[in-house]
Amino acid sequence: MTSLTEKSLFEMAGLIRERRVSPVEYTECVLARIKAVDPQLRAFTRVEPEIALKAAAVAAGYPPELFSGHSLRAGFLTEAGRQNANLFKMKEHSRHASLEMVAEYVRDHERFREHAGEGFL
């Protein structure tokens, strides 16, 4: 399947209008592409994923108050921790000043592992 970022904006507008692709899904693809190629191209002076995703969520009809940079960053860092990612790489990616602050954003992903109520919760 062709990547969404390889389609023209005209094609993407049609897919979004037909609800075959959500604005959030497309924005995530574009941000991933920027992250992949911009270190070599250096075309962007500033990329703000939180603002872009919040705008995409609004375009998709979601309440903007449900989306924030904090929740996106916490979700990313929690999953990175669950995948045993390197803490220094997590700090570099999230742009936190300290490892202690990275730890504040990582949620306890094992809270319900082997939980007493596992069968009925």
Rosetta silent file (secondary structure, phi, psi, omega in degrees, C-alpha in Angstrom):
SEQUENCE: MTSLTEKSLFEMAGLIRERRVSPVEYTECVLARIKAVDPQLRAFTRVEPEIALKAAAVAAGYPPELFSGHSLRAGFLTEAGRQNANLFKMKEHSRHASLEMVAEYVRDHERFREHAGEGFL
SCORE:     score description
SCORE:     0.000 S_00000001
   1 L     0.000  139.870  178.730    0.000    0.000    0.000 S_00000001
   2 L   -70.126  135.796  176.883    1.210    3.491   -0.825 S_00000001
   3 L   -63.353  145.783  178.845    2.126    5.595    2.172 S_00000001
   4 H   -60.067  -29.480 -178.107   -0.261    8.438    2.874 S_00000001
   5 H   -75.932  -10.604  177.596    2.642   10.862    2.623 S_00000001
   6 H   -89.521   -8.404  178.953    3.229    9.804   -0.998 S_00000001
   7 L   -85.154  155.117  177.255   -0.252   10.955   -2.032 S_00000001
   8 L   -72.728  161.012  176.623   -0.956   14.462   -3.239 S_00000001
   9 H   -63.281  -33.401  176.593   -2.760   16.892   -0.951 S_00000001
  10 H   -61.889  -45.651  177.707   -5.663   16.789   -3.405 S_00000001
  11 H   -62.175  -43.921 -178.133   -5.886   12.986   -3.002 S_00000001
  12 H   -65.068  -39.436  178.128   -5.625   13.246    0.775 S_00000001
  13 H   -59.031  -41.691  178.342   -8.358   15.886    0.956 S_00000001
  14 H   -64.520  -43.814  179.769  -10.653   13.476   -0.893 S_00000001
  15 H   -63.875  -38.871  178.755   -9.793   10.550    1.398 S_00000001
  16 H   -69.808  -43.370  178.464  -10.392   12.673    4.481 S_00000001
  17 H   -60.411  -38.391  179.291  -13.643   14.066    3.077 S_00000001
  18 L   -80.281   -0.666 -179.379  -14.814   10.483    2.329 S_00000001
  19 L    61.170   30.145  174.998  -13.794    9.506    5.885 S_00000001
  20 L   -87.149  -20.189  176.499  -11.475    6.803    4.574 S_00000001
  21 L  -139.015  138.305  177.356   -8.615    8.453    6.469 S_00000001
  22 L   -88.750  153.840  175.676   -8.904   10.599    9.575 S_00000001
  23 H   -58.393  -34.317  179.405   -7.110   13.935    9.889 S_00000001
  24 H   -66.157  -46.163  179.756   -5.360   12.530   12.968 S_00000001
  25 H   -59.084  -45.115 -179.848   -4.103    9.463   11.079 S_00000001
  26 H   -65.217  -43.074  179.231   -2.776   11.618    8.237 S_00000001
  27 H   -61.646  -41.917  177.644   -1.111   14.082   10.612 S_00000001
  28 H   -60.316  -40.916  178.232    0.593   11.208   12.455 S_00000001
  29 H   -63.677  -43.992 -179.761    1.942    9.900    9.110 S_00000001
  30 H   -64.311  -43.775  179.300    3.232   13.326    8.119 S_00000001
  31 H   -63.500  -39.480  177.665    4.907   13.832   11.505 S_00000001
  32 H   -63.916  -39.857  178.736    6.531   10.388   11.288 S_00000001
  33 H   -65.910  -42.872  177.153    7.830   11.221    7.811 S_00000001
  34 H   -58.621  -45.776 -178.838    9.211   14.548    9.005 S_00000001
  35 H   -62.628  -35.535 -177.385   10.966   12.786   11.870 S_00000001
  36 H   -73.269  -39.567 -171.839   12.433   10.206    9.489 S_00000001
  37 H  -106.132  -18.995 -174.791   13.809   12.542    6.817 S_00000001
  38 H   -67.687  -29.596  176.566   14.348   15.932    8.431 S_00000001
  39 H   -57.228  -31.518  177.533   17.638   15.073   10.161 S_00000001
  40 H   -86.701  -40.759 -176.034   19.150   14.795    6.667 S_00000001
  41 H   -78.766  -37.283 -176.724   17.088   17.514    4.922 S_00000001
  42 L    54.839   46.037 -177.758   16.982   20.034    7.764 S_00000001
  43 L   -87.447  -20.551 -176.944   13.913   21.608    6.148 S_00000001
  44 L  -110.898  134.118  174.419   12.098   22.457    9.390 S_00000001
  45 L   -88.195  -23.810 -179.281   13.311   24.888   12.003 S_00000001
  46 L  -155.237  131.775  175.653   10.560   23.842   14.398 S_00000001
  47 L  -124.082  126.984 -178.516    8.079   20.949   14.483 S_00000001
  48 L  -121.049   85.263 -176.842    5.288   20.994   17.060 S_00000001
  49 H   -58.803  -36.619 -177.592    3.507   17.619   17.003 S_00000001
  50 H   -61.545  -43.662 -179.908    1.231   18.475   19.927 S_00000001
  51 H   -68.242  -42.663 -179.631   -0.231   21.499   18.145 S_00000001
  52 H   -63.210  -44.407 -178.660   -0.560   19.635   14.841 S_00000001
  53 H   -69.539  -35.775  177.387   -2.299   16.642   16.425 S_00000001
  54 H   -64.513  -42.447  177.912   -4.648   18.830   18.461 S_00000001
  55 H   -64.275  -39.108  178.247   -5.670   20.702   15.288 S_00000001
  56 H   -66.331  -38.968  178.142   -6.170   17.375   13.486 S_00000001
  57 H   -62.853  -41.518  177.285   -8.311   16.090   16.352 S_00000001
  58 H   -62.985  -43.123  179.012  -10.492   19.203   16.131 S_00000001
  59 H   -62.454  -29.327  179.041  -10.785   18.715   12.354 S_00000001
  60 L   -83.825   -4.734  177.360  -11.914   15.132   13.019 S_00000001
  61 L    94.676   10.681  178.320  -14.612   16.400   15.375 S_00000001
  62 L   -88.114  148.186  177.407  -13.012   15.471   18.697 S_00000001
  63 L   -65.684  126.890 -175.785  -13.137   17.879   21.651 S_00000001
  64 H   -62.104  -26.069 -178.250   -9.753   19.654   21.783 S_00000001
  65 H   -68.744  -12.255  178.130   -9.586   19.486   25.581 S_00000001
  66 H   -82.109   -8.439 -176.084   -9.093   15.704   25.318 S_00000001
  67 L  -121.799  134.552  176.251   -5.737   16.195   23.588 S_00000001
  68 L  -152.643  159.015  176.030   -2.590   17.762   24.966 S_00000001
  69 H   -59.402  -36.351 -179.480    1.129   17.591   24.514 S_00000001
  70 H   -62.059  -47.968 -177.427    1.411   16.185   28.004 S_00000001
  71 H   -67.769  -36.222  177.331   -0.860   13.200   27.346 S_00000001
  72 H   -66.029  -43.774  179.787    0.831   12.455   24.014 S_00000001
  73 H   -66.361  -42.510  179.108    4.282   12.640   25.583 S_00000001
  74 H   -63.531  -41.764  178.395    3.245   10.532   28.571 S_00000001
  75 H   -63.116  -43.663  178.847    1.727    7.902   26.282 S_00000001
  76 H   -62.121  -49.298 -176.913    4.838    7.790   24.126 S_00000001
  77 H   -68.047  -33.777  176.700    7.211    7.532   27.081 S_00000001
  78 H   -63.777  -45.963  179.283    5.066    4.922   28.827 S_00000001
  79 H   -66.555  -39.416  176.840    5.103    2.720   25.729 S_00000001
  80 H   -60.325  -41.768  177.116    8.840    3.309   25.239 S_00000001
  81 H   -64.264  -40.385  178.555    9.385    2.193   28.835 S_00000001
  82 H   -62.946  -31.745  179.827    7.212   -0.864   28.299 S_00000001
  83 L   -88.703    9.069  179.355    9.371   -1.736   25.288 S_00000001
  84 L    60.146   39.381  177.742   12.534   -1.351   27.411 S_00000001
  85 L   -68.064  156.236  178.316   13.804    1.629   25.429 S_00000001
  86 L   -67.499  127.227 -178.013   17.032    3.288   26.481 S_00000001
  87 H   -60.035  -36.717 -179.983   16.296    6.033   29.041 S_00000001
  88 H   -67.400  -37.506  176.274   18.847    8.380   27.522 S_00000001
  89 H   -67.987  -38.548  177.290   17.218    8.019   24.092 S_00000001
  90 H   -61.452  -43.563  178.876   13.795    8.601   25.681 S_00000001
  91 H   -62.876  -44.242  179.568   15.140   11.780   27.309 S_00000001
  92 H   -61.965  -44.973 -177.446   16.662   12.946   24.029 S_00000001
  93 H   -67.431  -41.857 -177.081   13.451   12.306   22.085 S_00000001
  94 H   -81.933  -11.777 -179.764   11.137   13.941   24.635 S_00000001
  95 L    63.385   28.688  174.168   13.551   16.851   25.170 S_00000001
  96 L   -76.824  151.509 -177.297   13.263   16.630   28.938 S_00000001
  97 L   -77.785  -24.552 -175.903   16.099   18.227   30.902 S_00000001
  98 L  -142.412  158.948  175.535   16.571   15.308   33.295 S_00000001
  99 H   -67.359  -29.784  178.566   16.010   11.588   33.631 S_00000001
 100 H   -62.199  -39.343  179.517   13.945   12.324   36.728 S_00000001
 101 H   -70.587  -36.002  175.184   11.445   14.271   34.609 S_00000001
 102 H   -58.758  -44.308 -179.661   11.288   11.429   32.066 S_00000001
 103 H   -61.317  -32.339  177.900   10.410    9.117   34.956 S_00000001
 104 H   -64.662  -29.822 -177.093    7.553   11.461   35.940 S_00000001
 105 H   -86.988  -18.938 -178.414    5.982   10.965   32.498 S_00000001
 106 L   -82.379  119.379 -179.593    6.268    7.159   32.406 S_00000001
 107 L   -84.620  156.433  178.794    3.069    5.606   33.748 S_00000001
 108 L   -73.100   97.246 -177.910    2.949    2.299   35.607 S_00000001
 109 L   -80.815   -6.663 -179.680    2.133   -0.022   32.730 S_00000001
 110 L  -106.648   13.903 -176.763    2.255   -3.094   34.955 S_00000001
 111 L   -54.090  -38.392 -176.820   -0.344   -1.892   37.444 S_00000001
 112 L  -106.852    9.959  176.373   -2.811   -4.621   36.446 S_00000001
 113 L   -70.423  129.349 -178.092   -0.350   -7.362   35.546 S_00000001
 114 L    52.868   37.272 -179.753   -1.166  -10.472   37.578 S_00000001
 115 L   -74.214  146.375 -179.491   -3.785   -8.415   39.377 S_00000001
 116 L   -59.481  -29.894 -178.385   -6.098  -10.229   41.818 S_00000001
 117 L   -98.810   20.522 -174.532   -9.124   -9.048   39.830 S_00000001
 118 L   -54.064  -38.443 -176.516   -7.668   -9.991   36.429 S_00000001
 119 L   -74.369  -19.013 -176.000  -10.536  -12.326   35.560 S_00000001
 120 L  -129.780   -1.464  176.855  -13.306   -9.828   36.195 S_00000001
 121 L   -91.307    0.000    0.000  -11.824   -6.319   35.852 S_00000001
